[in-house]
Amino acid sequence: MKLNGTHQILVYADDVNILGGSVHTVKEKEEALIVAIKNIGLEVNADKTKYMVISRDKNAGQNHSMKTDNSSFERVEVFKHLGTTSTNQLCIQEETKSRLKSGNACYHSVQNLLSFRWLHKNSKIKIYRIIILPAVLYGCETWSLTLREEPRLTVFENRALRRIFGPKGDEVKGEWKILHNEERNDLYYSPNIVRVIKSRRMRWVRHVARMAEERGVYRVLVGKP
């Protein structure tokens, strides 16, 4: 979306995201936005407005402040926009931590169903895939997974599958045996959580690649933002 024919901003309902190459540029765009929305009877809520400097240099932007129209905006290092957590170092750890926290909350809310012996395992798997998994994978199309994050996601999924499939009875010895991860994976025919994430990323990339070249998302994909 263009503001006054020059400034580009991202808008979703009442959430407005302004990007710029410097604090000064963002400040100019913010001032233009304030003027534009005043003409239609709206105003910016200063208490809910934050700004973040994204740079590999941790000290970048330390000497800058954001003040417009007698309002001062807070600078943050972590910011959540439309449910997705962004950091000033562009680290994926905070986002995956947040998503796993949401997934754990969903898991604990239905764990009694997952361990209920009279409920078929296929029904339990559907509960996991429909209720729990979406809470973890929200926005995963934009994740750049590292070897540090993949094991955390795998551990989360293994715990859910352990609850679903439970121990295995040994008819010869008359004992219960805890299933190994490989045995549980053989029983769970769907792709594991890491493969699902990578598959969704590729599907999103194909979708973006078909967009018109002037679209902002396409320009970011090809490195021309």
N, C-alpha and C positions, 0 to 999 in steps of 0.2 A: 504494500500500500504506500502511496506517495502523499506526503503532506506539503501543501503549497507547491506541488509540482517538482520539488527538489529533495526533500527529506524522506527517506524510506524507513518505515516502521512496521513492526509485526503486531497485528491486533487480533485478539480472540475475545469476543464479548467485551467485558470491561477490563481485560488484561492487555496492557500495552507494553511492548518490549522495544526499546530503542537501542540501536547498536551504532558504534562509531569508532574511528581509529584512535581517538584520544578523548580525554575527559572534556576538553574544550568543545569538541565536535558534538558530543552527547549533550552538553549543556545548551548549545545552540538549538539542537533539535527539540529539547525539552521546552525551551522558551517559545519556540514556534508552535509546539503542541498546546501549551497553555493558552496562547492567544487564540488559536483556532477553536478550541473547545469552549472558550468563554463566549464566543459568538453564537453558540447554540445552547447556552445556559448550563454548561457543565464546568466542573473544576477538578483539579488534581488533588488527591488526598495525600498530603505530605507525609503523614504518619505511616502510610502503607507503601510509600515510594522509596525504593532502595537503589543503590548503584554499586557496581562491582567492576574492578579493574582486572582484566584477565591478561596475565603476562607470565613468562618464565622467570622474570625478575621479581622476587618477592617484595622488593622495595619500590616497585613501579607505582607511581601515582600517590605515594605517601604524602607529598606536599600539596596535593590538590584537594579541593573541597567542592561540593556541589550545592550551590545556593542560587535559587531563581525565584523571582517574584516574592521576596521576603520570606522564603521557605528554605530550610536547610535539610538536605537529604542524607540519610545515614549510609555510610559505606560498609559493605558486608563482604565476607570471604566465602560464604556459602549462601546460596539463594535457591528457593524452590519456585519454579514457574510451571504452571499447568501440571503439577504433580511430579515434575522431574527436577532432581537436585543438580545444580551446577556449582562448580567451585572456581575460585580464581586461578587455580593451577590446572584446570580441566582434568581433574582426577576422576576416574570412574569409581573409586572405592566408596566415596560417600553415597553415590547413587545406588550401588549394589547393596550397601549396608542398609539403606532406607528400604529398598525393595524386599530384602530378606526379612527385615523387621515386620513389614506388612504381611509377608508370607507366613511368618511364624504366628502372627495373630490369627490368621485364617486357619492355620493348621491346628492350633489349640482349640479353636471354636468347634471343630468337627472331629477331633481325635477320637472321641468315643465312638463315632460312627465308623471310623477306619478300623477300629479294633473289635467291632461288634461281630461275633462269630457267626450269626445267622444272616448277615448281609453278604451277598455274593461279591467275590473279589472284583469282578468286572464293574459292579456298581461303585465300589470303593475307588477304583481307578478313575471312573468318571467324575466322582467328587473331587479327586485330586486335580484332574485336568481342567475341570470347569470352575472350581471355586478357589483352589489354592494357587495353581500355576499362573493364572492371569495376574494375580496380585504381585507375583515375583517378576514377571516378564513385561510389565507395563513399560513401554518406551524402550525395550531392549534393542530395537532396530538401530539405535544410534550408539550402542555400546561398543567400545573397543576393548574386548576382554584381554586380560593378561593372565599369565600362568599363576598369578597370585589369587585372582578372582575365581577362576574356573573350579579349583578344589572346594571353595566355600559353597558354590552353587551345587556341586556334586554331593557334598556332605548333607546339605539341606534335603535334596531329593532322596538320597539313600535313607535318611531318617523317616521320611514319609512312606517310602516303599517298605521299610522294615515294619512299620505299623500296619500296613495293608496286608502283607503276605505272612507276617508273623513267623514263628518257628516251624520247622518241618518235623513230622513224626517219623521215627525209625521203627518200622514194624518188627524187625528182627530183634533189636536190643530193647524195644519198648521204651525208648527215650525220646526226648525232644531235642532237636538240633537247630541251632541258630544258623540261618542261611548266610552264606558269604555273599559279598556284593555281586560277584559274577553269577551266582545262582539266582539272585533276585533280578538281575538284568535280563537273564534268560526268560524269566516269567513275565517281565514287563516288556511287551512287544513294541511299545512306542519308542521313538528316538529319545535319548537322554536330554537333559535340560540344556547342556552346552550345544548339542547339535541343533536343538530347536532354535536357540538364539542365533546361531550362525545362519540357519536356513531363513529365518525372518529377516536378517540383515540383507541377505542376497535378494530376497523377494522385494524388499524396499528399494534397494539399489536399482533393480530392473524397472521398478515403477518410476523412480526419479529420472532414470536415463531416457524414458519415453516422453518426459515433459518438454515443453517449449524452452528454447535456449534462454529466453529472457526471464524465466522463472528464477526467483532467488534461490530456491533449494537446488535447482540444477546447476547454477553458477557455483554454489558452494561445493557440490560434488566434483566438478571438473577443476576446482581450484581457482576460480575467478569470482570471488565474492564482491 
